[in-house]
Every structure is written in structure tokens, then in C-alpha cells.
């Protein structure tokens, strides 16, 4: 039995509309769960970069939430001055959205990390155990080869010694630039120095192998076959550790801690 062209087009249109409604409904219905899973993943990344859980350690949702609540203190700062901003709720503050909003951000100066806009406020984290600050964690981002890498850098209270680094989102090539996710590469970072003795951000991902921490404190092994990603990590770290990033906040942190 043959159908007219109008019938076929109409039938196809109805099928497309039904599928579109189904997909849209599923997306809306699952949004809360997706947001909750994204928040849980970020919390796990923060705990991992702080050294509170092992890379890839299996933990329940309740265990992650409990450890995060007892050990991590999030706060919002004014990025330009480094001052604490208590008018913004750190639990709901979305730094990425703020950086895209012209009313809540400013144009970034030209930079190698290809940061286009800077949020007026930024969220930072204190790692606190037994009433003592053990580390501070800074959100970092910058362009690699194929897109922007988003992650966290953890520093010891002296603000110079690196505790850890991790990335929770990127578009780098698996097996090459995607090795920023490799636990073996991330294990090379603890103990390296973010700043030199003059207070200049000097950490770098070098081409080839870096020496031991004691002999080569400012360098980390490059990612094999991923020169542009390696360079991108260097650029984004130096940007966020500098005067246009968290430099003002780190200065105040050192002054308060007597570091």
C-alpha cells in the first residue's frame, strides 16, 4: 500500500515531535539528579586534590558528603582585592556562570591561558581538620589544545608548596593531553613549588622529564605527545597564581597566616 508524500511527511513530523517531547521531558525530569551528581563529583575532586581520599577510591555518596562537610570550608572572595565577600553564598555560587555574565565579570587582560572574562567573585576552599587549616584549594581553568580545562589546585598553608592538582572537565585527546587525568601524572605534583623565592609563579610543565623535587622543584614531567596541553597547564597555573587571578587573595592569606 502506497502513501502520499503528504502523509509520509506528516507522519515523520509527528514522530519527530513525539521524540522531541520525550527527550525534552527526560532532560527536565533528570536535571535535579544530574545536578546532584555533578555536585558530588566536584566534592570528590576537591577531597582528592586535598589528599583526603585516594585517587579513584570508592566511597558512597553519604561518605563523600560527610567528609566534605567536616573538612572543607568554601568561601567567596572578591577576586580583584582578595577580600572575603560574605554577601554571596558559597554553597550556591556558580563561578562559571558569573564569568559569562557581563554584569558579574570583567574583560580579562590579554593572557596566554586564553581567559576571556574574569568573575568579580571567586570561590576558594580551606581544608580544615581538628581546627587547623591544612591546605587551600583554588579553582583553575585555561585553554589546552581543543578546549578549556577546568580543575583545582591545592596548596599547603605556606601557599608555595603544591599539595595536588586535578581536572574535572576538559576536551583533550585521550592518551595524549587527556593524560592530565592519569593518577600517575598527578602523583608527580605534590611537593613541587608554585612560587620561587621572589614570590613569582614559576611552576611549569616542561618538555620531557623533570628532575626530583629537591633538585627541580618548579617543573613537572611533560605529557608525552601533548606539547600544547602541557603548555596550556603551565599558562593557566601561572595566570591564576598571578596578579589577575588569586594573587591578591594569596597575599592576604600569607599575611594572616604569617607565612
C-alpha positions as CSV (number, residue, x, y, z in Angstrom):
1,X,0.0,0.0,0.0
2,X,1.5,3.3,-1.1
3,X,1.0,6.5,0.9
4,X,1.1,10.0,-0.5
5,X,4.0,12.3,0.0
6,X,1.9,14.5,2.4
7,X,1.1,11.5,4.5
8,X,4.8,10.5,4.8
9,X,5.9,14.0,5.7
10,X,3.1,14.4,8.2
11,X,3.9,11.0,9.8
12,X,7.6,11.8,10.0
13,X,6.8,15.2,11.6
14,X,4.6,13.7,14.2
15,X,7.3,11.1,15.1
16,X,9.9,13.8,15.4
17,X,7.6,15.9,17.6
18,X,6.9,13.0,19.9
19,X,10.6,12.1,20.2
20,X,11.4,15.8,20.9
21,X,8.8,16.0,23.6
22,X,10.1,12.7,25.1
23,X,13.8,13.8,25.1
24,X,12.9,17.3,26.5
25,X,10.8,15.7,29.2
26,X,13.6,13.3,30.1
27,X,16.1,16.1,30.3
28,X,13.9,18.2,32.6
29,X,13.0,15.2,34.7
30,X,16.6,14.2,35.2
31,X,18.1,17.7,35.7
32,X,17.9,17.6,39.5
33,X,19.6,14.2,39.6
34,X,22.3,15.4,37.1
35,X,23.0,18.5,39.1
36,X,23.3,16.4,42.3
37,X,25.7,14.0,40.6
38,X,27.8,16.9,39.2
39,X,28.0,18.5,42.7
40,X,29.0,15.1,44.2
41,X,31.7,14.7,41.6
42,X,33.1,18.2,42.3
43,X,33.1,17.4,46.0
44,X,35.0,14.2,45.4
45,X,37.5,16.0,43.2
46,X,38.1,18.6,46.0
47,X,38.6,15.9,48.6
48,X,41.0,14.1,46.2
49,X,43.2,17.1,45.4
50,X,43.3,17.9,49.1
51,X,44.7,14.5,49.8
52,X,41.8,13.4,52.0
53,X,40.9,10.5,49.8
54,X,42.9,8.3,47.4
55,X,42.7,8.8,43.7
56,X,39.9,6.5,42.4
57,X,38.9,5.5,45.9
58,X,35.4,4.0,46.1
59,X,33.1,5.9,48.5
60,X,29.4,6.1,49.0
61,X,27.5,9.3,48.4
62,X,26.9,9.7,52.1
63,X,30.7,9.2,52.9
64,X,31.7,11.8,50.4
65,X,29.1,14.3,51.6
66,X,30.0,13.8,55.2
67,X,33.8,14.1,54.7
68,X,33.3,17.2,52.6
69,X,31.1,18.8,55.2
70,X,33.5,18.1,58.0
71,X,36.8,19.0,56.3
72,X,36.1,21.6,53.5
73,X,35.1,25.2,54.1
74,X,34.1,27.1,50.9
75,X,34.1,30.8,50.8
76,X,33.6,33.6,48.2
77,X,36.2,36.3,47.7
78,X,36.4,39.5,45.7
79,X,38.9,38.4,43.0
80,X,40.4,41.8,42.5
81,X,41.1,42.6,46.2
82,X,41.3,39.2,47.7
83,X,38.9,40.2,50.4
84,X,36.2,37.8,51.8
85,X,32.8,38.6,50.4
86,X,30.2,37.4,52.9
87,X,27.3,38.7,50.8
88,X,27.5,35.7,48.5
89,X,26.5,32.2,49.5
90,X,29.4,29.9,48.6
91,X,27.2,26.9,48.5
92,X,25.1,28.2,45.6
93,X,27.7,30.4,43.9
94,X,28.4,29.4,40.3
95,X,31.7,30.9,39.3
96,X,31.5,29.7,35.7
97,X,28.1,31.4,35.2
98,X,29.4,34.5,36.8
99,X,32.4,34.7,34.4
100,X,30.0,34.6,31.5
101,X,27.7,37.3,32.8
102,X,28.9,40.9,31.8
103,X,27.2,42.3,35.0
104,X,29.2,39.9,37.2
105,X,32.5,39.8,35.4
106,X,35.1,42.0,33.7
107,X,37.2,41.5,30.5
108,X,40.4,39.8,31.3
109,X,43.7,41.3,30.1
110,X,45.4,39.5,27.3
111,X,46.9,36.3,28.6
112,X,48.4,33.0,27.4
113,X,45.8,31.0,29.2
114,X,43.2,32.5,26.9
115,X,40.9,33.5,29.8
116,X,38.4,35.9,28.2
117,X,36.5,37.2,31.3
118,X,37.1,37.2,35.0
119,X,34.3,36.8,37.5
120,X,34.1,39.6,40.1
121,X,33.9,37.0,42.8
122,X,35.5,33.5,43.0
123,X,35.1,30.6,45.3
124,X,38.1,29.2,47.3
125,X,38.3,26.3,49.8
126,X,40.0,25.8,53.1
127,X,40.9,22.3,54.1
128,X,40.4,22.2,57.9
129,X,41.0,19.3,60.3
130,X,41.0,19.5,64.0
131,X,40.5,23.2,63.8
132,X,43.7,23.7,61.8
133,X,44.0,24.8,58.2
134,X,45.8,22.1,56.3
135,X,45.6,23.4,52.8
136,X,43.8,25.8,50.5
137,X,42.2,24.9,47.1
138,X,41.9,27.2,44.1
139,X,39.7,26.6,41.1
140,X,41.7,26.9,37.9
141,X,40.9,27.0,34.2
142,X,42.6,27.7,30.9
143,X,42.8,26.6,27.3
144,X,44.6,23.4,26.3
145,X,44.7,22.1,22.7
146,X,41.0,21.5,22.0
147,X,39.2,23.5,24.7
148,X,39.2,24.8,28.2
149,X,40.4,22.6,31.1
150,X,38.7,23.1,34.5
151,X,40.2,21.9,37.7
152,X,41.6,22.5,41.2
153,X,45.0,23.3,42.6
154,X,45.7,22.6,46.3
155,X,48.5,24.5,48.1
156,X,49.9,24.0,51.5
157,X,49.4,26.8,54.1
158,X,52.7,28.3,53.0
159,X,50.9,28.9,49.6
160,X,54.1,27.8,47.8
161,X,54.1,24.0,48.2
162,X,51.8,22.1,45.9
163,X,49.6,19.5,47.6
164,X,47.9,18.3,44.4
165,X,46.2,19.1,41.1
166,X,43.2,17.7,39.3
167,X,40.9,18.4,36.4
168,X,37.2,17.6,36.3
169,X,36.4,18.7,32.8
170,X,38.4,19.0,29.6
171,X,38.4,18.2,25.8
172,X,41.9,16.9,25.4
173,X,42.8,13.9,23.3
174,X,42.6,10.5,25.2
175,X,46.1,9.0,25.7
176,X,47.8,12.4,24.9
177,X,46.6,15.6,26.5
178,X,43.9,13.6,28.2
179,X,46.7,12.2,30.5
180,X,46.0,15.2,32.7
181,X,43.6,12.7,34.3
182,X,46.2,10.0,34.8
183,X,46.8,9.4,38.5
184,X,50.5,8.6,37.8
185,X,51.0,12.1,36.3
186,X,49.0,13.8,39.1
187,X,51.2,12.0,41.6
188,X,54.2,13.9,40.3
189,X,52.8,17.2,41.6
190,X,52.8,17.1,45.5
191,X,55.9,18.8,46.9
192,X,56.6,20.9,43.8
193,X,56.8,24.6,44.3
194,X,54.3,27.0,42.8
195,X,56.3,30.2,43.5
196,X,60.1,30.9,43.6
197,X,61.9,32.7,46.4
198,X,60.9,36.1,45.0
199,X,57.2,35.2,45.0
200,X,56.9,34.8,41.3
201,X,54.7,32.0,40.0
202,X,57.3,29.6,38.4
203,X,55.7,26.2,38.3
204,X,55.8,24.7,34.8
205,X,55.1,21.5,32.9
206,X,58.3,21.1,31.0
207,X,59.0,19.2,27.8
208,X,60.4,15.9,28.8
209,X,61.1,14.6,32.3
210,X,61.6,16.8,35.3
211,X,64.2,16.1,38.0
212,X,63.4,15.1,41.6
213,X,61.5,17.6,43.7
214,X,64.6,18.5,45.7
215,X,66.6,19.3,42.5
216,X,63.9,20.6,40.2
217,X,61.1,22.0,42.4
218,X,59.5,24.2,39.8
219,X,59.0,21.7,37.0
220,X,56.7,18.7,36.3
221,X,57.1,16.0,33.6
222,X,55.6,17.0,30.3
223,X,52.7,15.0,28.8
224,X,54.2,12.8,26.0
225,X,52.9,13.9,22.6
226,X,50.9,16.7,24.1
227,X,53.1,19.8,24.0
228,X,50.2,22.2,23.6
229,X,48.2,20.7,26.5
230,X,51.4,20.8,28.7
231,X,51.9,24.4,27.8
232,X,48.3,25.2,28.5
233,X,48.6,23.8,32.0
234,X,51.6,25.9,32.6
235,X,49.9,29.0,31.3
236,X,46.7,28.6,33.3
237,X,48.5,27.9,36.6
238,X,50.7,31.0,36.2
239,X,47.7,33.1,35.3
240,X,45.6,32.1,38.3
241,X,48.6,32.3,40.7
242,X,49.3,35.8,39.4
243,X,48.1,39.3,40.0
244,X,45.0,38.9,37.8
245,X,44.0,35.7,39.4
246,X,44.3,34.7,43.0
247,X,47.5,36.7,43.7
248,X,45.7,39.4,45.9
249,X,44.0,36.6,47.9
250,X,47.2,34.7,48.4
251,X,48.9,37.8,49.6
252,X,46.3,38.4,52.3
253,X,46.3,34.7,53.1
254,X,50.0,34.8,53.8
255,X,49.7,37.9,55.8
256,X,47.0,36.4,58.0
257,X,48.9,33.1,58.4
258,X,52.3,34.8,58.9
259,X,53.6,32.6,56.1
